[in-house]
């Protein structure tokens, strides 16, 4: 819990760092120097701070800022989650290998249960099906890996959603700002075209900000997706190597684990019928 809060604070700091810099720049601005006597008066260039530009972007800049915090949070969190050593830590792998070498499958189950990870969960679930044969064990193994893959891929897909939605939010702010600009133009007339061009430049800030968030979000989406697939294959290779040459004949009908079996004999079959069916003809 403390680690997640720390990551969130880092993401918020990175996202709001630009605003803090803009506030400092706003206070540090000095009045433009007066032109020298006799010098031709040129256009006055004003440097706008990031905070000023943020305010000019309108209300859509707040959801865009939220998307930026979410992008940094997801990228940092998923980069850690999809690492090979995160899915299959060396301590978990080496402990399971030692117990498999000794044939202590009950101990291997408890080791994996006490040290949760993608690797440990896959080995634990596979061991619980070991008494049902090779096919059931392999199906359980692949099912657990696919479950982890699906859960992590769902989180990665949020970056794709951000990449699609953020430019649309910025475009919405631009359109609403353009409507307001042309309403003022219709009311005051075309007395100063520079005022209209300035208004158009202001509303385009929202679109530019949306694109600035969408591009890194899309990049991290593809990077993390490929990173996850590589880590899944790495974990799968280790688990498969553990169960290679497994003596399934000696483990037939053995129950390794603590899972409860719910399936029972049908209640319409009596013990006498079951005993009679078991007798040789």
C-alpha positions as CSV (number, residue, x, y, z in Angstrom):
1,X,0.0,0.0,0.0
2,X,2.8,2.4,0.9
3,X,4.6,1.5,-2.4
4,X,1.4,2.4,-4.4
5,X,1.0,5.7,-2.6
6,X,4.7,6.5,-3.3
7,X,4.2,5.8,-7.0
8,X,1.1,8.0,-7.1
9,X,3.0,10.8,-5.4
10,X,5.7,10.5,-8.0
11,X,3.2,10.6,-10.8
12,X,1.4,13.6,-9.4
13,X,4.7,15.4,-8.9
14,X,5.7,14.8,-12.5
15,X,2.4,15.9,-13.8
16,X,2.2,19.1,-11.7
17,X,5.8,19.9,-12.2
18,X,5.0,21.9,-15.3
19,X,2.4,23.9,-13.5
20,X,4.8,24.8,-10.7
21,X,7.4,25.8,-13.2
22,X,4.8,28.0,-14.9
23,X,3.8,29.6,-11.6
24,X,7.5,30.5,-10.9
25,X,7.9,31.8,-14.4
26,X,4.8,33.9,-14.0
27,X,6.1,35.6,-10.9
28,X,9.6,36.0,-12.4
29,X,8.3,37.9,-15.5
30,X,9.6,41.4,-15.8
31,X,8.0,44.3,-17.5
32,X,9.2,44.7,-21.1
33,X,11.9,47.3,-21.6
34,X,10.9,50.5,-23.2
35,X,12.2,51.1,-26.7
36,X,15.2,53.4,-27.0
37,X,14.6,57.0,-28.0
38,X,14.4,57.3,-31.7
39,X,14.2,53.6,-32.3
40,X,11.3,52.4,-34.4
41,X,8.5,50.9,-32.3
42,X,8.2,47.2,-33.1
43,X,5.6,44.6,-32.1
44,X,5.6,43.8,-28.4
45,X,6.4,40.1,-27.8
46,X,5.0,38.7,-24.6
47,X,6.2,35.4,-23.3
48,X,3.4,33.4,-21.8
49,X,4.1,31.0,-18.9
50,X,2.9,27.4,-18.9
51,X,0.3,28.2,-16.3
52,X,-1.1,31.0,-18.5
53,X,-1.3,28.6,-21.5
54,X,-3.0,26.0,-19.3
55,X,-5.7,28.6,-18.4
56,X,-6.1,29.6,-22.0
57,X,-6.8,26.0,-22.9
58,X,-10.1,26.1,-21.0
59,X,-11.9,23.6,-18.9
60,X,-10.7,20.6,-21.0
61,X,-7.2,21.1,-19.7
62,X,-8.3,19.6,-16.4
63,X,-9.3,16.2,-17.7
64,X,-6.2,16.2,-20.0
65,X,-4.1,16.8,-16.8
66,X,-5.9,13.9,-15.2
67,X,-5.1,11.7,-18.3
68,X,-1.5,12.7,-18.0
69,X,-1.3,11.6,-14.3
70,X,-3.0,8.3,-15.2
71,X,-0.6,7.8,-18.1
72,X,2.4,8.2,-15.9
73,X,0.9,6.0,-13.2
74,X,0.0,3.2,-15.6
75,X,3.3,3.3,-17.4
76,X,5.4,3.2,-14.2
77,X,3.2,0.5,-12.5
78,X,3.0,-1.7,-15.6
79,X,6.7,-1.4,-16.4
80,X,7.4,-2.9,-13.0
81,X,4.7,-5.6,-13.3
82,X,5.8,-6.9,-16.7
83,X,9.4,-7.4,-15.8
84,X,10.8,-10.9,-16.1
85,X,12.2,-10.9,-12.6
86,X,8.8,-9.7,-11.3
87,X,6.9,-12.5,-12.9
88,X,9.5,-15.2,-11.9
89,X,11.7,-14.0,-9.1
90,X,15.0,-16.0,-8.7
91,X,14.2,-16.9,-5.1
92,X,10.8,-18.4,-6.1
93,X,12.2,-20.3,-9.0
94,X,15.3,-21.7,-7.2
95,X,13.2,-22.8,-4.2
96,X,10.7,-24.6,-6.4
97,X,13.5,-26.3,-8.4
98,X,15.1,-27.6,-5.2
99,X,11.8,-29.1,-3.9
100,X,11.1,-30.6,-7.3
101,X,14.5,-32.3,-7.4
102,X,13.7,-33.9,-4.0
103,X,10.2,-35.0,-5.1
104,X,8.6,-32.9,-2.4
105,X,5.6,-31.7,-4.3
106,X,3.6,-30.9,-1.2
107,X,6.5,-28.7,0.0
108,X,6.7,-27.1,-3.5
109,X,3.0,-26.3,-3.3
110,X,3.4,-24.6,0.1
111,X,6.5,-22.8,-1.1
112,X,4.5,-21.4,-4.1
113,X,1.6,-20.5,-1.9
114,X,3.7,-18.6,0.6
115,X,5.6,-16.7,-2.2
116,X,2.9,-15.4,-4.6
117,X,4.0,-14.4,-8.1
118,X,2.9,-15.3,-11.6
119,X,5.4,-18.1,-11.6
120,X,4.4,-19.4,-8.2
121,X,0.7,-19.2,-8.9
122,X,1.1,-21.2,-12.1
123,X,3.2,-23.9,-10.4
124,X,0.8,-24.1,-7.5
125,X,-2.3,-24.5,-9.7
126,X,-0.5,-27.1,-11.9
127,X,0.5,-29.1,-8.8
128,X,-3.1,-29.2,-7.6
129,X,-4.1,-31.0,-10.9
130,X,-1.1,-33.3,-10.9
131,X,-3.1,-36.4,-9.8
132,X,-5.5,-36.0,-12.7
133,X,-2.8,-36.7,-15.4
134,X,-0.6,-34.8,-17.8
135,X,-3.3,-33.3,-19.9
136,X,-5.2,-31.8,-16.9
137,X,-2.0,-30.4,-15.5
138,X,-0.9,-28.8,-18.7
139,X,-4.4,-27.3,-19.2
140,X,-4.3,-25.9,-15.7
141,X,-0.8,-24.5,-16.4
142,X,-1.8,-22.7,-19.6
143,X,-5.1,-21.5,-18.0
144,X,-3.3,-19.8,-15.1
145,X,-0.8,-18.1,-17.4
146,X,-3.6,-16.9,-19.7
147,X,-5.5,-15.5,-16.7
148,X,-2.5,-13.5,-15.6
149,X,-1.9,-12.4,-19.2
150,X,-5.5,-11.3,-19.6
151,X,-5.5,-9.3,-16.4
152,X,-2.3,-7.5,-17.2
153,X,-3.3,-6.9,-20.8
154,X,-6.5,-5.2,-19.6
155,X,-4.5,-2.7,-17.6
156,X,-2.2,-2.1,-20.6
157,X,-5.3,-1.5,-22.8
158,X,-6.1,1.5,-20.7
159,X,-3.2,3.3,-22.2
160,X,-4.7,2.7,-25.7
161,X,-8.0,4.2,-24.4
162,X,-6.1,7.3,-23.2
163,X,-4.4,7.6,-26.5
164,X,-7.7,7.6,-28.3
165,X,-9.8,9.7,-25.9
166,X,-7.3,12.5,-25.0
167,X,-7.0,14.0,-28.6
168,X,-10.8,13.9,-28.7
169,X,-11.1,15.8,-25.5
170,X,-8.6,18.4,-26.7
171,X,-10.5,18.7,-30.0
172,X,-13.7,19.2,-28.0
173,X,-12.1,22.1,-26.2
174,X,-10.9,23.6,-29.4
175,X,-14.3,23.4,-31.0
176,X,-16.0,25.0,-28.0
177,X,-13.4,27.7,-27.9
178,X,-13.8,28.4,-31.6
179,X,-17.5,28.8,-31.2
180,X,-17.0,31.3,-28.4
181,X,-14.4,33.2,-30.4
182,X,-16.7,33.5,-33.4
183,X,-19.6,34.6,-31.2
184,X,-17.4,37.5,-29.9
185,X,-16.5,38.2,-33.5
186,X,-20.1,38.4,-34.6
187,X,-20.9,40.7,-31.7
188,X,-18.0,43.2,-32.1
189,X,-17.3,42.9,-35.8
190,X,-14.0,42.5,-37.6
191,X,-12.4,45.5,-36.2
192,X,-9.2,43.9,-35.1
193,X,-8.3,40.6,-37.0
194,X,-5.3,40.1,-34.7
195,X,-7.8,39.5,-31.8
196,X,-9.4,36.7,-33.8
197,X,-6.1,35.1,-34.6
198,X,-5.0,35.3,-31.0
199,X,-8.3,33.6,-29.9
200,X,-7.8,30.8,-32.5
201,X,-4.2,30.3,-31.2
202,X,-5.4,30.0,-27.7
203,X,-8.1,27.4,-28.4
204,X,-5.6,25.2,-30.3
205,X,-3.7,24.8,-27.1
206,X,-6.2,22.2,-26.0
207,X,-5.7,20.0,-29.1
208,X,-1.9,20.3,-28.8
209,X,-2.0,19.3,-25.2
210,X,-4.2,16.3,-26.0
211,X,-1.8,15.1,-28.7
212,X,1.2,15.6,-26.3
213,X,-0.4,13.1,-23.9
214,X,-1.8,10.7,-26.6
215,X,1.6,10.1,-28.4
216,X,3.5,8.8,-25.3
217,X,0.4,6.8,-24.2
218,X,0.3,4.9,-27.5
219,X,4.1,4.4,-27.4
220,X,4.0,2.9,-23.9
221,X,1.0,0.7,-24.9
222,X,3.0,-1.1,-27.6
223,X,6.2,-1.2,-25.6
224,X,4.4,-2.7,-22.5
225,X,2.4,-5.2,-24.6
226,X,5.6,-6.6,-26.2
227,X,7.4,-6.6,-22.8
228,X,4.5,-8.6,-21.3
229,X,4.6,-11.2,-24.0
230,X,8.3,-11.7,-23.6
231,X,8.0,-12.1,-19.8
232,X,5.1,-14.5,-20.2
233,X,7.1,-16.7,-22.5
234,X,10.1,-16.6,-20.1
235,X,7.9,-17.7,-17.2
236,X,6.2,-20.4,-19.3
237,X,9.6,-21.9,-20.3
238,X,10.6,-22.2,-16.6
239,X,7.3,-23.8,-15.6
240,X,7.4,-26.3,-18.5
241,X,11.0,-27.3,-17.6
242,X,9.9,-28.1,-14.0
243,X,7.1,-30.5,-15.1
244,X,9.2,-32.2,-17.8
245,X,9.5,-36.0,-17.2
246,X,7.0,-35.7,-14.4
247,X,6.1,-39.3,-13.1
248,X,2.4,-38.9,-13.6
249,X,1.9,-42.7,-13.1
250,X,3.2,-42.6,-9.6
251,X,1.1,-39.6,-8.8
252,X,-2.2,-40.9,-10.2
253,X,-5.2,-39.8,-8.0
254,X,-2.9,-38.0,-5.6
255,X,-4.2,-34.7,-4.2
256,X,-1.6,-32.1,-3.8
257,X,-2.9,-28.9,-2.3
258,X,-5.7,-27.5,-0.2
259,X,-8.4,-27.1,-2.8
260,X,-11.8,-28.6,-1.9
261,X,-13.6,-31.0,-4.2
262,X,-17.3,-30.3,-4.5
263,X,-18.3,-33.0,-7.0
264,X,-19.8,-36.0,-5.3
265,X,-21.7,-39.2,-6.3
266,X,-25.2,-38.6,-7.5
267,X,-27.7,-38.7,-4.7
268,X,-30.0,-41.1,-6.6
269,X,-27.2,-43.8,-6.6
270,X,-27.3,-45.9,-3.4
271,X,-24.2,-47.6,-1.9
272,X,-25.6,-51.0,-2.8
273,X,-25.9,-50.1,-6.4
274,X,-22.4,-48.7,-6.5
275,X,-21.0,-51.9,-4.8
276,X,-22.9,-54.1,-7.2
277,X,-21.6,-52.1,-10.2
278,X,-18.0,-52.6,-8.9
279,X,-18.3,-56.4,-8.7
280,X,-16.9,-58.4,-11.7
281,X,-19.5,-59.8,-14.1
